[in-house]
């Protein structure tokens, strides 16, 4: 290491084939005695142990993607300034909390992608802010594990084998991720004290019930996709802004379930079995901009949707007609997705109720390609609404595919469109407003 400047603050030795580092390897850097080295990167090597005798000035130590099998307390002796420790993707099977005790200033600890099955003792890391142990084999955490982690704000435990929410979680938590575990229920006794929690994700578990656990005063994001819920969670805090319940077994949506969610902006309910969507169920959701209802069993577009909607996704339902009363309130709608339904005709008067429409997806329906559909399509294109050009490009040919009959039908359609076009343009009095500043989720369309 003789070529390394004595005043080096960052040393990157990653992506090599280093199998071992000894304290003597740093002896040539006399400047380290003055505490100049802050960051040491050793990721993607072949280390089997945490190197000993590391400079006491270190604040960031990256040891990800090595072959470290265990943590010894002596390895971290003297590292009282260390703030970030990255041990992702090693071969650690057991975590002994006392091994990390010397790291009194540690703020971020990453242990993702190991083979951790047991966690022993209480982590004595009073300043720890972020703890990530995703993709391990942890079945449970003792109630004392978090006793001394009262500064912990972010806890990530996805991809483990937890059967329940850990007990006595730190009250300071603002973000909790428990995705891809085996959790069956959420209870107030496990979560009710988390008054600072803003984001909770329990997707792809085995949830069948959610009791009053989610009346958390600061919760704004709730992710519950890929579970076994039959109803929407009720009694959720009124501050919720995003609710994701896609890929469950929800059969209906009612006003009572959603009446308290006044701040809701994004509601994702695709891939359920929703047949009934109560009229005005979203009446109190006065800030809702995105509603995703793809792949359900809806026979019609829900009535009484909030006028704040910017994107409405209804792909893969059983909708046969579009009625004016279903669209009359949607003055701000920019994107309407009606792919793969059972539509055979279009109503120009209904679509004219959407003055801000920018994109409409209509493919995958059994269209009766009449002159009226051609007229509607051209009217939308004249308004610069993005619509697939392949949709009903020409009317259905006359019986027997007689070419002269086909030309007559084309001429008849052109005359019909000319006669009805001007009249309807004069009747259309709704101004088309610019909506460049509106935002919507550009999820799979």
N, C-alpha and C positions, 0 to 999 in steps of 0.2 A: 504493500500500500504506500510505497515511498513516493509515488507520483501524485498523490491526493493532496491538494492545498491544505495547509495547516489550519486555515480559517474556514474550512468547509462547513456549511450549515445543512446540506442535504447530500446523502450518499445513496445512490441507486445501484444495487448489486443484483437486481432481479433478472429473471430470464437467463440464468446461467446454470451450471451443473454443480453448484457448491453443495458439498455434503456436510461440511463442518466449519464452524467459525470459533476461534479461540480468542480469549481476551487479549493475548499477545498480538493478534492481528491489528489491534487498534493502538498498540503501544507507540508506533511511529508518528502518530498524529498528536504531537505535543500540544497543539492548540486546543485539543479536547479538554485539557485540564481546566481551561478557562470557560468551558461549557458552550462551545460554538455549534456542535452538531445537534440539529433539532430533529431531522427526519432520516430514518434508515429503512430502505426498501430492500427486502430479501425475498419477495414473492417469486413463485415459479422456480424454485431450486429443488434440492434433494435433501434438505435438512430433516433430521430425525428428532432433533431436540432444539429447544429454544437456546440460542447461543448465550453463554454466560459472560459476565464481565463487560456488558454493554455500557457505552458511555452514559454517565448519569444525567447528561444534559438532554437526552432524548425526550421528545414530545410526541412523536409519531413513529410507530414500529409496525411495519407491514410484513407479515410472515405467511400470507395466504398461498395456497397451492404448493405446499411442501409435503413432507411425510412425517410430521410431528405426531407422536402417538400419545403423549402425556405432558402434563404441565407440572414442573417442580418449582416449589416456592423459591429456592435459591436462584433460579434463573432470572427472577425479576427484582432481586435485591438491589437497592440503591436507585431504582427508577422512579423516584418520587415526583418527577416532573412529567411523566408520561401521561398524555391525554387521550391518545387514540391507539388501540391495539387491534390489529386485524389478523385473525387466525382462521379465516375461512378456508374450507376445502382442504383440511388435513385429515388425520386418522385418529383423532381424539375420541375415545369411547366413554371416558368418565371425567367429570368436572369436579374437582375438589376446590371449594371456595377459598380455602386458606392459601392456595397456591397464588392467588391474585391479591392477597392482602397487602403486599408492599406498594401496590399501585394506588396510593392515596389520592392522587389527582386525576385518576382515569375518568374520562367523560364518555367515551364511545368504545364499546366492546363488540366485535364481530366474531361469532363462532358458527356461522352458517356452514352447511354442507360437510359436517363431520359425521361421526357415527355415535354421537353422545346418547347413551341410554340411561345413565344415572347422573344425578346432580346432588352433591352432598354438601350439607351445611348452608350457612348464610353468606351471601356475598357482602363483604365489608368494604363497599365502595360508595362512600357517602356522596360523592360528586358525580356519580354515573348518571348520564342523561339519556343515553341510548344503549339498549341491549338487544342484539339480534342473534337468535339461535334457530334460524329457519333450516328446514330440511335435515333434521336429525332424527333420532328415534326416542325422544323423550316422552314417557307415558304420563308423568305427573311431576309437579314441583311442590315441595313441602311449604306449608304456610309460613315457616320461618325464613324461607329463602329470600323474601323481599323485605324482611324486617329493617335492614340497614340500607335500603335503596330508596330513601324518601325523596330523592331528587329525580328519580327516573321518570322521564316524560314520554319516551318512545319504547315500546316493547313489541318485538316481532318474533312470533313463534309458529309461523306457518309450516306445514309439511312435517309435522310430528305425529305422535299417536296419543294425543291428549283426549281423554274421555269426558273431561269437564273443564270449565273455566278455572284457572288456578285461584286458590283462596288468598285473601289478604293482599290483593294487588296494591301497589303504592298509590296513594291518593293523588299524587301529582301527575299521573298519566294523562297525556293528551291524545295519544294515538296507540291503539291496540290492534294487532293483527294476529288472528287465530285461524286463518284459512287452512284448508286441507288437513283437518284433524278428524276426530271421531265424536265431536261434541253433539249431544242430543237436545240440550235445552239451555236457555239463558234465564238466569234467576236474579231477582233483585238483591238477594243476600250476597251474591258474588260480584255484582256490578254497581249496586245502588249507591255506594260511597264514592264513586269516581266522578265527582262533580266537575272536574276539569276536562273530562274526556270529550274530544271533538270528533274523532274518527274511530269507528269500530267496524272491523271486517271479520266476519265469521262465515265466509263463503266456502262452499264445498265441504260441509260437514254432514251431520245427520240430524239437523235440527227439525224437530216436529212441533216445538212450542216455544213461545216467547212470552213470559209473563210481564209484570210491570217493571222489569229490569231496565227498560230503555227510557224511562222518564228522567233522563240525565240532562241537566239544565243547559249544558253547552254542546251537546251532540249535534253536529251538522252533517256528518256523512255516516250512513249505515249501509253496509254491504252484506247481504244475506243470500246471494245467488247460489244455485246448485245444492239446495237442501230439500227437505220433505215438508215444507210448510203448506198447509191447506188454506190458510187465511192470511191476510196482511197483518203485520204486527200492529196492535192497537195501543192506545195510551203512550204513543211516542212523543218525545218533546216537541214543542211547537217551533223550535229553532232549526229543525232538520231541513237541509237544503238538497240533499241527494239521498234517494232511497232506491236500492237495487235489490229486487226480489225475482230476478229472472231465473229460469230453470228450477221452478218449484212445482207444486201441485195446486196452485191457487185457482179457484173456480169462479169467484165473483169479486167484484169491487163495489163497495157501498159508500155512501156519504158518511155514515157513522165511523167507518174506519179511517177516513182521511180528513174529517172535518177540522181537526186540530192542527193540521200541518200548513200553517199560513205562510211559512217561508220556503216551502218546497219549490225547487227549481227544476230538478231532474228526477223523473220517475221511470224506472225500467222494469217492465213486467213481461218481457217476451218469453216465449217457450214455457208457458203455463197451460192450463186448460180452462181459461176464462170464457164463460158463455154469457154471463150476465154482467153488464157494466151499468150500474144504476144511473139514470139521468141526473145530471148536476152533482155527481159524486165528488167532483173536484171544484165545487163552487167556492170553497174557502181557500183554495190554492191559488191565490191571486198573483203569485210570482212565477208560476210554472211555465217553463219555456220548452221543455223536451218531454215527450210522452212516447214510450216505446211499448207497443202491444203486438209485435210480430209473433207469428206462430201460436195463435190461440184459436178459439172456436167462436169468435164474435160473428153474429149474423148481420150486424150493421155498425156503422160508425157511431160511437157513443154520442148522445146528445148532451148539450149544456157544457161542453168543454170550455175552459177558461180562455178569454180573448188574448191572454199573454202568450199562448203557444206559438212557437217559432218552427218546431219540427214535430210532425206526427207520423209515426211508423205503424202501419197496419198490415204489413206484408204477411201472407200466408194465413188469412182468416177465411170466413165464409160469406163475405159481404157481396150482395147481389145488386144493390142499387145505391146510388148516392142521392140523398135528399137535401133540399135547401135548409131545412131546420137543423140538420146536423153540422152545417158549415157556417151558418149565419153569424156566429159569434167570433169566428177565427180571422179577425181583421189583420193580424200580424203574422199569419202562417206563411213561412217561406218554403218549406219542404213537406211534401205529402207523398207518402209511400203506400201504394195500394197494389203492389205486385202480388201475383199468385192468389187472387181472390176468385170470385165467381161473377164478375162484372161482364155484362154484354152490351151495355149502352152507357152514354155519358150525358149529363145534363149541363148545358152551357150556363143556364141561369144559376145553377148551384156553384159552379166553378168561378163565375163572375163575382161571387161573394168573397173571393180571396184576393184582395187587391195587391198584396205583397208577395204572391206566389212566385218563386224563382225556379223550383224543380218539382216535377211530378213524375212518379214512377208508376207505369201502368201495364208493363209487360207481364205475360203469364196469365192473362184473363181470357175467357172464351168470348172475345168480341164479335158482335154482329156488325161487320164493317159497313155501315150504312153511310149515306150522304151526310147525315147529321153528325156522325162521329168525325168525318172529314172536316166538317165546318168547325166543330169544337176544337179540333187539333190545330187548324189554321189560325183560329182566333187566339189560342194560347201562344202559338209561335209568333204572331203579330205583336203580342205583349212581351216577347222575348222570354217566355217561360221555357225552361229547358225540358224537352220531352223527346223521347226516342223517335227518330224519323221513320223507323220501320213500322211503327204502330199504324195499322190500317192505312197503308200508303195509297190504296185504291179500293173502291167498293168491290163487293163480291161479284164475280162475273155472272152473267146471265146463264140460265139453264142451258146445258149443252155446249158451253164455251164458244158460242157463236161469236165470231169476231165483230161483226156489224152490231150485234146486240150489245156487246161489251162497249163499243164506241158510243152507242146511243146512251148507255147507262152513264158513261163518263161525262158526256155532254149534259145529261140531265142533272148530274151532281154539280157540275160547274155552274149551271144556271141557278140551281137551288141555293148554292153558296153565295152567288152574287146578289140574289134577291133578298136573302135573309141577313147577309153580312152587314150592310149599311144600316138597316133598321135596328139591329141589336147593338151596333156601335153607338148609335144615337141614344139608345136607352141606357147604356152603361154610363152612369154618372159618378161612380166611385173612383176617386183619384188614385193612381198608382204611385205610392210613395217610395222614396229611396230608403233602403234598410241596410246600408253597408255596415253600420255599427252594431247590428244585431248579431248575437252569438248563438250557435247551436252545436250540439255534439254531432260530429261527422262520423258516427258509428256505422257499422255495416249496413249499407243501403240495399 
